[in-house]
Amino acid sequence: QVQLVESGGGLVQPGGSLRLSCVLSGDAFSTYYMAWYRQTLGKRREAVASITTGGTIDYGPTLTGRRFTISRDNNKSTVFLQMDSLKPEDTGDYFCNAYKKGNEYWGQGTQVTVSS
């Protein structure tokens, strides 16, 4: 059974950085299309960034200035989201998503709070 476990969320001041991690277990990580989503206050869950098995990256339309960077380490079965220049409006729950051949999995989410 595929499981996703996120970590790395927390409280950070505006302008600060956080690095989220998501570990996939139960199947071959390298065969999964991975993505990060977030749900901020009063908004629907939205795509933040995705990375294919081949490393092609796409960023969601809501982000400007490329403040976030997605990466993956197949040897560690982990996808990362480096978040820089964080703003209060980035506050929310961040979720890891894995997709392969019609099967989709979600992590439980990690909370990010950007506040002074």
MARBA-3410 file (N, C-alpha, C, O; in Angstrom, 1 decimal):
116
0.8,-1.2,0.0,0.0,0.0,0.0,0.9,1.2,0.0,1.8,1.4,0.8 ~ 0.6,2.2,-0.9,1.4,3.4,-1.0,1.0,4.3,0.1,-0.2,4.6,0.4 ~ 2.0,4.9,0.7,1.8,5.9,1.8,2.7,7.1,1.5,3.9,6.9,1.1 ~ 2.2,8.2,1.8,3.0,9.5,1.7,3.0,10.1,3.0,2.0,10.3,3.7 ~ 4.2,10.5,3.4,4.4,11.2,4.7,5.1,12.5,4.5,6.3,12.5,4.1
4.4,13.6,4.8,5.1,15.0,4.6,5.7,15.4,6.0,5.3,14.9,7.0 ~ 6.7,16.3,5.9,7.3,16.9,7.0,7.9,18.2,6.6,8.0,18.5,5.4 ~ 8.3,19.0,7.6,9.0,20.2,7.3,8.2,21.5,7.5,8.7,22.6,7.4 ~ 6.9,21.4,7.8,6.1,22.5,8.0,6.4,23.2,9.3,7.1,22.6,10.1 ~ 5.8,24.3,9.5,6.0,25.0,10.8,5.8,26.5,10.7,5.1,27.0,9.8
6.2,27.2,11.7,6.0,28.7,11.8,7.3,29.4,11.3,8.4,29.0,11.8 ~ 7.1,30.3,10.4,8.2,31.1,9.9,7.8,32.5,9.7,6.7,32.8,9.5 ~ 8.8,33.4,9.9,8.5,34.8,9.7,8.4,35.2,8.2,9.0,34.5,7.4 ~ 7.7,36.2,7.9,7.7,36.6,6.5,9.1,36.9,5.9,9.9,37.4,6.6 ~ 9.3,36.4,4.7,10.6,36.5,4.1,11.5,35.3,4.4,12.6,35.1,3.8
11.0,34.4,5.3,11.8,33.2,5.6,11.6,32.1,4.7,11.0,32.2,3.6 ~ 12.3,31.0,5.0,12.2,29.8,4.1,11.9,28.5,4.9,12.1,28.4,6.1 ~ 11.3,27.6,4.2,11.0,26.3,4.7,11.3,25.3,3.6,11.1,25.6,2.4 ~ 11.6,24.1,4.0,11.8,23.0,3.0,10.9,21.8,3.4,11.1,21.2,4.5 ~ 9.9,21.6,2.6,9.0,20.5,2.9,9.5,19.2,2.2,10.2,19.2,1.2
9.3,18.1,2.9,9.7,16.8,2.4,8.5,15.8,2.3,7.6,16.0,3.2 ~ 8.5,14.9,1.4,7.4,13.9,1.3,8.1,12.6,0.9,8.7,12.5,-0.1 ~ 7.9,11.6,1.8,8.5,10.3,1.5,7.4,9.3,1.1,6.4,9.2,1.7 ~ 7.6,8.7,0.0,6.7,7.7,-0.5,7.2,6.3,-0.1,8.4,6.0,-0.3 ~ 6.3,5.4,0.4,6.7,4.1,0.7,5.6,3.1,0.1,4.5,3.6,-0.2
6.0,1.9,-0.1,5.0,0.9,-0.6,5.1,0.6,-2.1,4.4,-0.3,-2.6 ~ 5.9,1.4,-2.8,6.0,1.2,-4.2,7.3,1.9,-4.7,7.9,2.6,-3.9 ~ 7.6,1.8,-6.0,8.8,2.4,-6.5,8.5,3.9,-6.8,7.8,4.3,-7.7 ~ 9.2,4.7,-6.0,9.0,6.1,-6.0,9.3,6.7,-7.4,8.6,7.6,-7.9 ~ 10.3,6.2,-8.0,10.7,6.7,-9.3,9.7,6.6,-10.4,9.8,7.3,-11.5
8.7,5.8,-10.2,7.7,5.6,-11.3,6.5,6.5,-11.1,5.5,6.4,-11.9 ~ 6.5,7.4,-10.1,5.4,8.2,-9.8,5.6,9.7,-10.2,6.7,10.2,-10.0 ~ 4.6,10.3,-10.8,4.5,11.7,-11.0,4.2,12.3,-9.6,3.2,11.9,-9.0 ~ 5.0,13.3,-9.2,4.8,13.8,-7.9,4.4,15.3,-7.9,4.8,16.0,-8.9 ~ 3.6,15.7,-6.9,3.2,17.1,-6.9,3.0,17.6,-5.5,2.7,16.8,-4.6
3.0,18.9,-5.4,2.6,19.5,-4.1,1.4,20.4,-4.4,1.3,21.1,-5.4 ~ 0.4,20.3,-3.4,-0.7,21.1,-3.4,-0.8,21.9,-2.1,-0.1,21.5,-1.1 ~ -1.6,22.9,-2.1,-1.8,23.6,-0.8,-3.3,24.1,-0.8,-3.9,24.3,-1.8 ~ -3.7,24.2,0.5,-5.0,24.8,0.7,-4.8,25.9,1.7,-4.6,25.7,2.9 ~ -5.0,27.1,1.2,-4.8,28.3,2.1,-6.2,28.8,2.5,-7.2,28.3,2.0
-6.2,29.7,3.5,-7.5,30.1,4.1,-8.5,30.6,3.1,-8.2,31.5,2.3 ~ -9.6,30.0,3.1,-10.7,30.4,2.3,-10.7,30.0,0.9,-11.5,30.5,0.0 ~ -9.7,29.2,0.5,-9.5,28.9,-0.9,-9.5,27.3,-1.1,-9.4,26.6,-0.1 ~ -9.8,27.0,-2.3,-9.8,25.5,-2.6,-8.3,25.0,-2.7,-7.4,25.8,-2.8 ~ -8.2,23.7,-2.6,-6.9,23.1,-2.8,-6.3,23.5,-4.2,-7.1,23.3,-5.1
-5.1,23.9,-4.3,-4.5,24.3,-5.6,-3.2,23.7,-5.8,-2.4,23.4,-4.8 ~ -2.8,23.5,-7.0,-1.5,22.9,-7.3,-0.5,23.9,-7.1,-0.6,25.1,-7.6 ~ 0.6,23.5,-6.5,1.8,24.4,-6.3,2.9,24.1,-7.3,3.4,25.0,-8.0 ~ 3.2,22.8,-7.4,4.3,22.4,-8.3,4.2,20.9,-8.6,3.7,20.2,-7.7 ~ 4.7,20.5,-9.7,4.7,19.1,-10.0,6.1,18.7,-10.7,6.7,19.6,-11.3
6.4,17.4,-10.6,7.6,17.0,-11.2,7.4,15.6,-11.8,6.9,14.7,-11.0 ~ 7.7,15.3,-13.0,7.4,14.0,-13.7,8.5,13.1,-13.3,9.5,13.4,-12.6 ~ 8.3,11.8,-13.7,9.3,10.8,-13.5,10.7,11.2,-14.1,11.7,10.8,-13.7 ~ 10.6,11.9,-15.2,11.8,12.3,-15.9,12.4,13.6,-15.4,13.4,14.1,-15.9 ~ 11.7,14.2,-14.5,12.3,15.5,-13.9,11.7,16.8,-14.5,12.2,17.8,-14.2
10.8,16.6,-15.4,10.2,17.9,-15.9,9.3,18.5,-14.9,8.5,17.9,-14.2 ~ 9.5,19.8,-14.7,8.8,20.6,-13.6,7.8,21.5,-14.2,8.0,22.2,-15.2 ~ 6.7,21.7,-13.4,5.7,22.7,-13.8,5.3,23.3,-12.5,5.1,22.7,-11.4 ~ 5.1,24.6,-12.5,4.6,25.4,-11.4,3.2,25.9,-11.6,2.8,26.2,-12.7 ~ 2.4,25.8,-10.5,1.1,26.3,-10.5,1.0,27.7,-10.9,1.9,28.5,-10.7
-0.2,28.1,-11.5,-0.3,29.5,-12.0,-0.4,30.5,-10.9,-0.3,31.7,-11.2 ~ -0.7,30.1,-9.6,-0.9,31.1,-8.6,0.4,31.7,-8.0,0.5,32.7,-7.4 ~ 1.5,31.0,-8.3,2.8,31.5,-7.8,3.5,32.5,-8.7,3.4,32.3,-9.9 ~ 4.0,33.5,-8.2,4.7,34.5,-9.0,6.1,34.6,-8.5,6.4,34.4,-7.3 ~ 7.0,34.9,-9.4,8.4,35.2,-9.0,9.2,33.9,-8.6,10.3,34.0,-8.2
8.6,32.7,-8.9,9.3,31.5,-8.7,9.9,31.4,-7.3,11.1,31.2,-7.2 ~ 9.1,31.6,-6.3,9.7,31.6,-4.9,9.8,30.1,-4.4,10.5,29.9,-3.5 ~ 9.1,29.2,-5.1,9.1,27.8,-4.6,9.9,27.0,-5.7,9.8,27.2,-6.9 ~ 10.6,25.9,-5.2,11.3,25.0,-6.1,11.0,23.6,-5.7,11.2,23.2,-4.5 ~ 10.5,22.8,-6.6,10.3,21.4,-6.4,11.4,20.6,-6.9,12.1,20.9,-7.9
11.8,19.5,-6.2,12.8,18.6,-6.6,12.5,17.2,-6.1,11.6,17.0,-5.2 ~ 13.2,16.2,-6.7,13.0,14.8,-6.2,14.3,14.1,-6.1,15.2,14.4,-6.8 ~ 14.3,13.2,-5.1,15.5,12.3,-5.0,15.0,10.9,-5.0,14.5,10.4,-4.0 ~ 15.2,10.3,-6.1,14.6,8.9,-6.3,15.3,7.9,-5.3,14.7,6.9,-4.9 ~ 16.6,8.2,-5.0,17.3,7.3,-4.1,16.7,7.3,-2.7,16.8,6.3,-1.9
16.1,8.5,-2.3,15.5,8.6,-1.0,14.0,8.5,-1.0,13.4,8.7,0.0 ~ 13.5,8.3,-2.2,12.0,8.2,-2.4,11.3,9.4,-1.8,10.3,9.3,-1.2 ~ 11.9,10.6,-2.1,11.4,11.8,-1.5,11.3,12.9,-2.5,12.1,13.1,-3.4 ~ 10.2,13.7,-2.4,10.0,14.9,-3.1,10.1,16.0,-2.2,9.6,16.0,-1.1 ~ 10.7,17.1,-2.6,10.9,18.3,-1.8,10.2,19.5,-2.4,10.0,19.6,-3.6
9.9,20.4,-1.5,9.4,21.7,-1.9,10.2,22.8,-1.1,10.0,23.0,0.1 ~ 11.1,23.4,-1.7,11.9,24.5,-1.1,11.1,25.8,-1.3,10.7,26.2,-2.4 ~ 10.7,26.4,-0.2,9.9,27.6,-0.2,10.7,28.8,0.4,11.1,28.8,1.5 ~ 10.9,29.8,-0.5,11.7,31.0,-0.1,10.8,32.2,-0.1,9.8,32.2,-0.8 ~ 11.3,33.3,0.5,10.6,34.5,0.5,9.1,34.3,0.8,8.2,34.9,0.2
8.9,33.6,1.9,7.5,33.3,2.2,6.7,34.5,2.6,7.2,35.4,3.3 ~ 5.4,34.5,2.3,4.5,35.6,2.6,3.4,35.0,3.5,3.1,33.9,3.5 ~ 2.7,35.9,4.2,1.6,35.5,5.0,0.5,34.7,4.2,-0.1,33.8,4.8 ~ 0.3,35.1,3.0,-0.7,34.4,2.2,-0.3,33.0,1.8,-1.1,32.3,1.2 ~ 0.9,32.6,2.1,1.4,31.3,1.8,0.9,30.3,3.0,1.1,29.1,2.9
0.4,30.9,4.0,-0.1,30.1,5.2,-1.1,29.1,4.8,-2.1,29.5,4.1 ~ -1.0,27.9,5.2,-2.0,26.9,4.8,-1.5,25.5,5.1,-0.4,25.3,5.7 ~ -2.2,24.5,4.6,-1.8,23.1,4.6,-1.3,22.7,3.3,-1.9,23.0,2.2 ~ -0.2,22.0,3.3,0.5,21.6,2.1,0.5,20.1,2.0,0.8,19.4,3.0 ~ 0.1,19.6,0.9,-0.1,18.2,0.7,0.7,17.7,-0.5,0.9,18.3,-1.5
1.2,16.5,-0.3,2.0,15.8,-1.3,1.0,14.8,-2.0,0.1,14.3,-1.5 ~ 1.3,14.7,-3.3,0.4,13.9,-4.2,1.3,13.1,-5.1,2.3,13.5,-5.6 ~ 0.9,11.8,-5.2,1.6,10.9,-6.1,0.6,10.3,-7.1,-0.5,9.9,-6.7 ~ 1.0,10.2,-8.4,0.1,9.7,-9.4,0.8,8.7,-10.3,1.9,9.0,-10.8 ~ 0.1,7.6,-10.6,0.6,6.7,-11.6,-0.5,5.8,-12.1,-1.2,5.2,-11.4
-0.6,5.8,-13.4,-1.6,4.9,-14.1,-3.0,4.9,-13.5,-3.5,3.8,-13.2 ~ -3.5,6.1,-13.3,-4.9,6.2,-12.8,-5.0,6.1,-11.3,-6.1,6.3,-10.8 ~ -3.9,5.8,-10.6,-4.0,5.7,-9.2,-3.4,7.0,-8.6,-2.3,7.4,-9.0 ~ -4.0,7.5,-7.6,-3.6,8.8,-7.0,-3.6,8.6,-5.5,-4.5,8.0,-4.9 ~ -2.6,9.2,-4.9,-2.4,9.1,-3.4,-2.1,10.4,-2.8,-1.5,11.3,-3.5
-2.6,10.7,-1.6,-2.3,11.9,-0.9,-1.7,11.7,0.5,-2.0,10.7,1.1 ~ -0.9,12.6,0.9,-0.4,12.6,2.2,-1.4,13.3,3.1,-2.4,13.8,2.7 ~ -1.0,13.3,4.4,-1.9,13.8,5.4,-1.8,15.4,5.5,-2.7,16.0,6.1 ~ -0.8,15.9,4.9,-0.6,17.3,4.9,0.4,17.8,6.0,0.5,17.1,7.1 ~ 1.0,18.9,5.8,1.8,19.6,6.8,1.5,21.0,6.8,1.3,21.7,5.7
1.4,21.6,8.0,0.9,23.0,8.1,2.1,24.0,8.0,3.1,23.8,8.6 ~ 1.9,25.0,7.3,2.8,26.1,7.1,2.1,27.4,7.6,1.1,27.7,7.1 ~ 2.8,28.1,8.5,2.3,29.3,9.0,3.3,30.4,8.9,4.4,30.3,9.4 ~ 3.0,31.4,8.1,3.9,32.5,7.9,3.4,33.8,8.6,2.4,34.3,8.3 ~ 4.1,34.1,9.7,3.6,35.2,10.6,4.7,35.8,11.4,5.7,35.1,11.7
4.6,37.1,11.6,5.6,37.7,12.5,5.1,37.7,13.9,5.8,38.3,14.8
END
